[in-house]
Amino acid sequence: MLEAINNQVAALQKQKSIQTQDFQKQTNDVQVDNRMTARDVGVLRQNDSRLNVFSSLSKGDAADFFTFRVATSAQTRFGVLTANEGDDKNTRFQIINQASGTVIADSDPSTGDAHDVYTQLQNGSYNMQAGTYVMRITRMDDSVSNQNTEYNYAVQLSQGTFTKDFDTVEKEAQAGADPFGLGANNSLDTLTASLGSAVSMLQSLPPIGTSATDKLNGVLLNSIL
């Protein structure tokens, strides 16, 4: 545990001297969301790439699904930021091995080993194996009365330092527009260097730093120092 924290601090200090490229793309939520409609957020590679996702569980939105590929088996950090204090306790984050369908990490404290892995990911001490994974985000309390509560959130995946920073900003699903996402997120989706289109989402996050990445960095840094 202490070694993992020291490694994270050393990585953050080293990161300050590295020039990075920032990339951003938009995806669209779908009304009928499941593992088959998961939006691709990129490839995680040790000391090369970092993945950030900015989205929300809007009213009536039961779940969000995202997929990512891990190219290198290495200690991995999974950071979470919510727009309102305490919302992280009301939002459930799961990571699923796509090949086996097994939930390997779960923020629900009642899930035993899966929660232990989630805690290790929060601390940056979990050795995540190369492969393809799915993130599932739901409300911790999925009762009918709670389905109208909106939760804005951001998540971040990293393995040490990085030279490429990938932001995925998800827009709310539009009523009647491709409810199953069959025509969305194809190979024509383009990564750009502009964060301007993400301003509305980013403004809903707490004022830590001056940009989406800085806000998430601030929370992660404070959590390990």
N, C-alpha and C positions, 0 to 999 in steps of 0.2 A: 504493500500500500504506500509506504513512505517513498519507496523507489519510484513508483508510478507518479507520485506528486512531484518529486524532484525532476523527473523526466519531462513532465508537462511544463514546469516553470522554466527549465532550460530551453525547451522548444519555443516557448513564448518569447524568451529573451533573444534567441537566435533569429526568430521570425522578424524582429524589428529591422534587421540588416538585409533582409531579402526583398528584392523588388518583385512584386506580384502583378499578375494580370487579373482583372475582374471581368467576369462574364455574367450575363443575365438573360434569362428567358422567361416567358409567360406561358402558363398552362391554364386550361379551363377545367373547373370542377364539373362533374357530371351528376345528374340527378339519381342515377342508379349506380352506386359506387361499390366495387368489390375488387378482389385481387386481379381479375381479368382486365379491369379498366384502370389499373394503377398507372400514374404518370411517372415517366422516367426522369430522374433528377441527376443522373450522371454516374461517373466511375470514380470510386475512391481509391487513391493510390498513395502509398506511404511517401512522405516528404515531397509530394508533387501536387496533389489536388485536395481541395476542401469543398464540401457540399453544404449549402444552406437552403432551407425551404421556408417560405413565408406563406401562410395560409390561414384559414379559419373554418371552424365548424359553425356555419350560419344556421339560422332558424330552420328547423326541419331537416337539416343535413345530419344524417345518422353517423356517417363515417367518411374519412378521407384515406385514400390509399396511394402510396408512392413506392416506386421500385428503384433500387440502386444496385450497382455491381461493385464488389470489393475485389480489386485486382491483386492486392498483396496481403498476405496474412501478417497482421501486426497488431500491436496494442492500439485500440481504437477508443475515441472519445465521442460520446453522444450528449450534446448539450441541448437544453430546452429553455425557451423564453416565452412567457405569456404576457399579454397586454396588461392584464390586471393582476395585482398581487393575490396569490392564492388560487388562481385559475389552474396552475399546474397540478394542484391536488384534485381538481374537478375534471381534468382531461387525462385520458388514458393513452399511453404511448406503447405500442408493441412493435417488435421486430420479428419477422417471420422468415424462416429459411424457405425460399421459393420452391426448391427441389423437393423437400420433404413435407412442407406444410407445417412444420413444427414451430411453435412460438418459442424463440430462444431468449427473448428479453421482454419484460412486462413491467410497467410502472405500478401496477396494482400490487400493494404489499401482501395480498393474500395468495399470491401465485408461487410461493416457494422458490425453487431453483431459478425460475425465469426472472423473478424479482431480484435475486442475488446477482444475476448477470446484468440486469438493468443498472443496479447500483455500481457494479464494476465499470460499466460503460460511462456512467456519470463521472466516475473518478479517473477515467482514462486508463484503466488497468486490465481491460478485457482484451485477450488476444483473439480478434475476429478472423475467422478463416476466409480465404478467398472464395467467392461464390456470388450468387445473386440473392438479394433479400427484398422483402416488402415491409414498408412501414405502414402500420394501421393506427389511425388516430380516431378515438371515439370519446364520448362523454363517460366519465366514471359512473355517473348515475344516468342511465338511459331511459328513465321513466318518462311518460308522456308529458308530465308537467315541466320537465327539465329540457325537453327538446326545443323549446323556444328560446333557450339561453344561448347566446352566441359567444364563442371563445376564439379569440385571435391568438395565434401561436407562431413561433419560429423554432426550427430545429437545426442543429449543426452537427456534421460528421467530419472527423479529422483523424489523421494518423501522423502525428509529429508535425513538422513544418510543411509549408506548401508554397508553390509558385503560381498556382492557378486557383482562383476563388470563384466557384460557380453558385450563383443565386437563382433559385427557381421561385417565381412569384405567381401564386395561383389566384385566378379571378373566380368570382362566384358563378355557379352554374346558372345559365339562362333558361327560364321556363320554356319548355317546348323545343329547345335546341339540342338535338342529338343526345337524348337522355342517357344512352348507354355508352357514349363516347366512341362510337365506332369509327368516326371520321377524324378524330382528334389525335394530336400528339404524334404525327407521322414523321417521316425522315426529313420533311421540309421545315420542321421547327428549327429556328435559327438562334444561336447564342450571339448576343451582342455585348458591347462594353458599356452600354448605357443603363443607369439605374433610374433615370427620370420617370419612367412609366410606373415605377413601384412606389412613388412618393405617398400615395393615399394609404397603402397598406402599412408602410413604414411609420407613418405619423401616428398610427394607433398603438405603437409600441412605446414603452416607457423611455424617458429621455436619458439614456445611457450612451454617451458618446455622440457622434454627429452623423452616423450613417447606419444602415442596417447591420453591416458587418461589425462596426464598432460597438453597437448596442449589444449584440450577441457576445462579442469578445469581452466586453466589460463584465457581463454576468459570469462568463466562464472563468475569467481571471480571478474575480472576487471569490469564486467558489473553491479555489484551490490554494489561495494564499493565506 
